Amino acid sequence: MSSLFTIFQASLPYLMDGFQITIQIWAISIVLGVALGLVTCLLKLSPFRPLRAVAWVYIWIIRGTPMLVQAMVVYFGVPQVTGLRLTPFTAGVITLSLNAGAYLSEIFRSGIQAVPKGQSEAARSLGLGAGRTMVKIVLPQAFKIAIPPMVNQFIITLKDTSILTVIALPEIMNEAQQYVMIRWEYFQTYVLVGLYFLAATSLLMVLANYVEKKISYDRKGNRS
């Protein structure tokens, strides 16, 4: 049985190529997921019932079904119904974005509802409209409150990229499978895949802790 270091050297071209795809699709999906989550959150808080219904149905479907099924529907089902052919990368971005957006919308909603209502009332009394109050007063505070759970969702989304191997996306899990078909070194190869993910998620955790401490320090400074 080859050593872990030997497997690391031999599998490096496979795993590095796959990890680059993993990071690319994750980064794009996070950006789109944040935008989609914010829009969905505002729809759910809308005074108009049809808009709230649209947001509720979207969140209900995404949170109530496995992401594996969602990926299959997007990659295999949508082209069959629409005739529109999707690449594995595009289908992966759509799947991850839809999934992250549903969870992030609830995180944003919790953050907005955690902002004291007196803040909005004070802004309205000064003549700010509902839209400007939300953009200038509520959302900045809500984002600060939501940062820890947001980063947690970013980590979950990063790990969820491994599911996309089922649609032949050449991310790190798919590349690892290609490698083990040649060398049959299952244990060492998949341990290395785990270490790649562990390194990336650890960096996100460190960043989250730093931001959280910075926000706590700023709040203490403002109080003093």
N, C-alpha and C positions, 0 to 999 in steps of 0.2 A: 504494500500500500504506500503510495507516494505521500510525502510530507505536505503539510498545509502550505509551506512556503513554495514548494515545487509546483503545486497546483496553482498557487497564486500567480507565479510567473507564466505558466503555460496558459492559464485562462484569462490573463490580463487583457489581451486584445478583444476577446468576446465580451467580458464583463464591463470593460470601460466603454465600449461602443453602446452596450445596452444601458448602462447607467446614464450616459449622456442623453439618450432618448427619454429615459425615465425623468430626469430633471427638466428637460425641455417641456414635455407634456404636462408635468406637474405645475411648472411655473405659469404656462399659458392658462391652464385650467383654473388655477388659483385666482388669477387676474379676472377671468371671465366669471368665475364663481362668486367673487366678491361683488362684482357689478350686478350679477343676477340676484344674489342674495339681498342686496340693498334695495333693488327695485321691488322684489317680492315682498320684502318687509314693509315698504311704504304702501304697497297695494293692500297688504293685510291690515294695516292701520288706517286705511282710507275710510272715509265716512260713507262711501258708495258700496252697497252690498254686492253688486256684480263683480267689482274689482276684488273685494275680499274673498268672494267665492272662487275666483280664478286662482288666487294665491293659495287658498286652502286646499283646493283639489291638487295643485302641483306638489305642494309639500306632502300631502297625504299619500300620493302615488309614490313619490321618490323615497320617502321615509318608510313606507310600508312594503317595499319590494327589495330583494337583494340586488346589489350592484352588478353581480354576474348576469342576472336576467336582464337588467337595463342595457348592459353592453351587448348582449345577444340581440335584443330588440333593435338597438340603434344600428348595429353593423350588418345583421342579416335580415331583420324584419323590415326596416324602413326602406332599403333599396327594393325589396320585393313589392312593396306597396306603391312606392313613388317612382320607381325606375331610376332613382338617383344613386349612382355608385359612390360609396364612401371609401376612402383609404382607411387602413387600420388606425393611422395617426389621427385623422379627422374624427373618426368614430370614437376614439379614445378620449379626445378633447371634449367632445359633446357629452359623453357619458360622465366623465369626471366633473365637468362644469355643472351639469344638471344636478348631480349628486351633492357636490359641495355647496351649490347655491341654496338648496333646500335647507340644509343644516345651518348655513351661515345666516339665512334670513331669520331663523329663530333666535340665533345668537344676537343679531342686531336688534331684533324686537325686544329682547330682554334688556339690552343695553339702553335702548331709548326709554323703556318704561322705568328703568332705574334712575333716570335723571329726574330730580325733584320737579314737580309740576309748577312750583313757584318760579322756576327759571323761565318757563314759557309764559306764564302769566305776567311776569315783570317785563319781558320783551314785548308782549302784546300791548301792555299799558304804555310803553314808550313809542308805540306807533308802528312796530314791525308787523308785517303780515305773517300769516301762518307758514308760508313757504320760506321766507327769510328767517323766521324764528327757528324752523327746523334745520336749515343749512348752517346758520351762523351760531346758534346757541345750543341746540339739542344734539345734533350729530357729532360735533367735536367731542363733547363730553361722553356721548354714548360709545364712540369708538375707543376712547381710553378705557372705559369700563369693560368693553368687549374684547380687549386685546388678549388676555389669557385664554379664554375659550376659543378665540379665533385661531391662535397659534396651535392649539390642540387639534382643531379641525384641519389645519394645514398639514400637521403630522399624519393624521388619519388619511388624508387624501394622498399623501406621498406613499404611504404603505399600500393604499388601495390600487396604485398603479400596477402592482403585481398581478391583479385580477385580469388585466387587459391582455395577458398572454393568451387567453382563450380566443381572442380575435386576431391572433398572429401579429400583434404589435411587437416589433423587435426591441422591447425593453429588457431590463436586466434579467428577469426571470426567464424570458423566452430565449435569450442568448445563453443563459446557464443550461437550459435544457438542450440546446444545440451542442454545447460543449460536452455534457455528460453522455450524449449519444455517441460521441467519438471516443472519450476516455473512460467512461463508466466509473468516474470518481464522484459518486453522489454526495457522500457525507461532506468531504472537504469543499466541494464546489458550492453546495447550498449553505454551508457555514460562512463561506466568503460572501455570498449574496446577503446573508443576514448582517454581516459586518459592514457592508456598504450602506445598508439601510440604517444600521445603528449609528454610524458616523454622521449621516445626514440628519437624522432625527435628533441626535445629541446637539448638533449645532443649532437647530431650531429651538431646542429647550434652553440652551444657554442664552440665545438671543431673547427668548421670551422672559427669562428671569431678569435679564438686564433691563429690558423695557419696563417690566413691572416694578422693579426697584426704582427706576428713574421716575416713573409716574408717581410712586408713593413719596419719593423725595420732593418732587415738585408740589405735591399736595400739602406736605408738611410746611414747605417754604411759603406757600401762599397763605396758610393759616397763621403762621408767625408774622 
